[in-house]
Amino acid sequence: MSTESDAGGYSEHSGNISRVVFLCQDGKTPSEVHSVPIGTAPATYAQSWNERLERNGSRAKPYRIESSHEPSLNRGFVTADEAKSSNIEKMGKPLGEIYSALWQEVALIHVRWNEYTALFGTNPKRIDVLNEAAPYFFRMLQDELWDTTLLNLARLTDPARSPGKDVRKNLSLNSMVDLINDDTLKIEIDALLVKASELTSFARDWRNRRIAHRDLKLALEQPTTALATGSRAQVTEALNAIEKVMNAVSGHYLASETPFGFARPLGGALSLLETIDNGLHFEAGRQKRLENGVLLAEDFRQKDWL
């Protein structure tokens, strides 16, 4: 049985996470348990998953929505603190604490990346809408989200310790290795970390020479080693590699995995696009009414936020 359950709990938004239990066709026997990504309505998640199954030629599955911890049964969600306590109980305190903190970081980078792709990497018509509304702002947002994503990719795959006079420990995927007490798992994690490091090497180059620091020769466009190429496909590959590390740990200790790629907040990019498109449509109608000399009372609505 594949299980994807409450490995983390998320705290930046609501701090809550629910589970969708997919059932066999008898409608009773559990088949898979999925954690619901950040800010996503459980029913919406379940429907999206079933649509994915049907696109791949499989049958949709009946499901139920529930909590995974006894203290939360009446609330229908698991808080980040509850998930952290469970992780510590099953992994031990040092690893459980670090894993829980990393879960938050990995969840957040997926949320931000999904917001980026929703706006700038899904449909050219969306970019047309953004450019019509506020081209400077959305180009700035695009650049900032890109830089933030690469910065976080580099940070997640940094060494466990930074060299220097005062050795500083880092919260990174590498910080879990020495705390794993199973030799077979440690070998698996080491191999996955090597792959993750390779796939995020471009992000470290951007971090070191453009984002966190500004390489002088690059800034002055003088002859030097070119900045590593970076693309949405590379970011997606890197995120997948990071997810594999996290799920290898949770699969061993928690018998569960988290589908981080489904993380989408309510009131996010798609809500913004919908509102902007409605506003542009209204403004087009207002301009046409103005040209025809037939105005409505709502055309003179006072904007008290100005």
N, C-alpha and C positions, 0 to 999 in steps of 0.2 A: 504494500500500500504506500502510495506517495502521500506525505504529509507536509503541509506548509502552515505552520501555526505561529503563535504569538512569541516569536523569538525576542522581540524587543519592546514593543510599546513605544509610543511616540509622544514627546512632551512639548515640542515647540508650539503646536497649534492647540489641539484640545487635550493632548496627553492621553488619548484613549485609542484603543484598538479592539475591533471585534473579530469574530471568526465566522466564516461560511463553511458549513459542513455539507459537502456534496454527498448525495446518497446514491446507492445502486437503484436500478430501475424499479425495485420493489417499493421504493419510497421510504424504507426503514433502515437498511443497513448502511452505515457510513462507508464512503468510498475514499474521499480525500478531505483533508481539513486545511483550509487556506486562511492565513491572516489577511485582514483587510488593510490595504495600504492607507497611508496618512490622509485623513480628511475625506476619504471616499465612503459614500453610503454603501453599506453591506449589500443591499438589494441591487444597486447599480453594478457593483463589482461582480456579483453572481451572474447577472444578466450578460455582462460583457464577456465573462468567461465562457458561458454557454454559447454565445454568438461565435466565439473563437472556435469552440469545439465543432459547431455546425459548419463553419467555413472549411474546417479540415476534414469534413466528411463523417464526423462522429455525432452521436445523439446527444442532445442537451440532457443535463442531469437534474433531477429534483434536488432541492437543498433546504437547509434550515440555517438560521442565524442564531448564534449563541455566544456565550462567554466561555473562556477556557479555565478560569480560576473560581473556586468556590466563593470567595468574598465578593466576586463581581457578578454573580448569577442574576441578581435583581437589577443590575445596571445595564447588562448587555455589552460591556466592554472591559478591557483590561488596561489599567493605568501603567505608565512607564515604571513607576516605583514597584508595582506588583510584579511586573515582568522582570525587573532587575533582581528582586528578591528571589524569584524562581530560578533565575540564571545562576545566582550565587549559590543557591542550595544545590544545584546540579553540577556546577563547574568548580566550585570552590570560590572563595572570596576574591583573590587577585584576578583570576581569569574572568569570573562572572562580572566583576565591575568593569573591566576593560572591554569585554565583549559588549556589554550593555551600552557603554559610551560610544563604541564604534558603530553599534547598530543605529544609534541616533544620527551619527555623521553620515553613514551610508544611506540611510533613509532620506536625509535632507538633500544630499547631492542628487539623488534620483528625482526628488520632487522638483528641484530647480531645473534640472536638465529636461524633464518632461514639460515644464512650463516654457523653456527655451524652444524645444522642438514644436510645441503646440503653436507658438507664435511665428517662428522663423524657419521651421524645417518640415512643414507638413504640406502646405498648399500655397503656391505663389499668389493666389487671390487674397490670402490672409495678409500677406505683405503689402499688397496693393491697398487694402483697407487701412493698415497701419500708416502707410506713407501718406495716404490722403488725409488722415486725421492729424498726425503729429510726427512727421518724418525725423526731425532732429531727436526728439525724445526717445523714439523707439530704436533708432540706431544706437543711441547711447545705452539704452537698456540691453540691446543685443550684445554690444561689446562688453558690458559689465557682467552679464550672465555668463558669457563665454569665458572671460578671465576668471570669474569666481569658480566655475566648474573645473578649469584646468588647475587652478590653485589647490582646490580640494583633492583632485586626483593625485597631485604630487604629494600633498600632505598625508593622505591615507597610505601611500606606499613609501614614505620616508623610512629611514632606519629607526630602530627602536630607541637609539641614543644619538644625540648630536655631538660630534667631536668638539673639543675645545678645553680651555682651562677648567671650566666648571661643566662637567658632563651633565647634559640635560636630557631627561627621558621624554620621549614623544608618544602621543597617542597615535598609533599607526597600526596597520595590520601586522607588522613585524613584531609589535610589542606583545603579541599573544604567544609567539612561538615557544619561548622559554618556560611558559606557564602550562604548556600542554604536557600531561603526564603519560600519554600513550605514544610509544615510539612509532607505531605504524601511522597514526594520525599525523604525527610531527613530520614524518617523511612526506606524506601527502600534502600537508600545508606548505612545506618548504618548496615543493615543486610548483604549487599553485602561486606562491608568492613570487617565484622567479618569473613566471609567465605574466603576472600582474605588473611586475616591475618593468618588464620589456614593453608591455603595451601602454604604460604610462610614461615612458621615457620622453616622449615628445612634450608632455605636459610639464615635466621637470625643466626641460630646456626653456619653455615659455616662462615658467615661474622664475627661473634663475636669471634669465637675460632680458625679460620684458615686463613681467608683472611685479614681482617682489623687488627686483633690481632692474635698472635700465642700462643695458650694455651701451657704452659710449659709441663704439664703432657702428653698432646697429642704428642708434639714434641719429648719428651724423651721416648715415648711409655710406660709410667708408668700407673698403674691402675687408671682409671677415667671414667667418663661417656662417652660412645662412641659418636663420631660425628654422627649427624643425617644422615640417609641414604638420598641419593639424586639420582634422575634418570631423564632421558629425559621426561618420562611420568609425573613426578611431576612438572617439569618446565612448560610443556605444560598446565597442569591443572592450575598452578598458573597464567600463562599468560592469560588464558581464564577468570579467575576470575577478573583479573585487567581490561581486556577489558570490562567485564560486568559493572564494576563501571563507566568507562569512557562513555560507551554508554547509561547508565541510565541517566547520566547528560545531554549528548548531545541530547538524545531522548526527554527529557523534554523541554529543552530550544531551541534546534535547529531543532527539528523534523528530526533528522538525526543520522546515526551511521557510524562508520568507521570499516571496516574489516581489523584490524591491521595484522592478520595472513598472509595476502597476500603480505606483504612488502618484496620485493626482489630488490636489486639494480642492475642496469646494470653494467657490468664489475665486477661482484662479483665472488663467489665461483665456479659457473658452468663454467664461462669463464676461470678461473684459471685451473680447472680440464681439460678442453678441450686442453688448451695450453700445460700443462704438459704431457698429454697423447700423443699429437702429437710429443712432444720432445722426449719422451721415445721410441716412434715408430721409429723416425728418428735415434736415437742413436743405436737401435737394428739393423737397416739396415746398419748403418755405420760400426758397429763392424763386421757384416757378410761380408761386402765388404772388410774390412781390412784383415779378415782371408783368403779371396779368392784372395787378391792382386789386386782387381779391384776397385780403388777409383775414386771418382768424385771431381770436382773442389770445390763443396760446402762442401766437407768433410774437407777442409782446410780453411774454412771461418774464417777471423780474428774477434775476439770478442773485440770490442773497449770499452766495458763496464768493462773489467777486470782491 
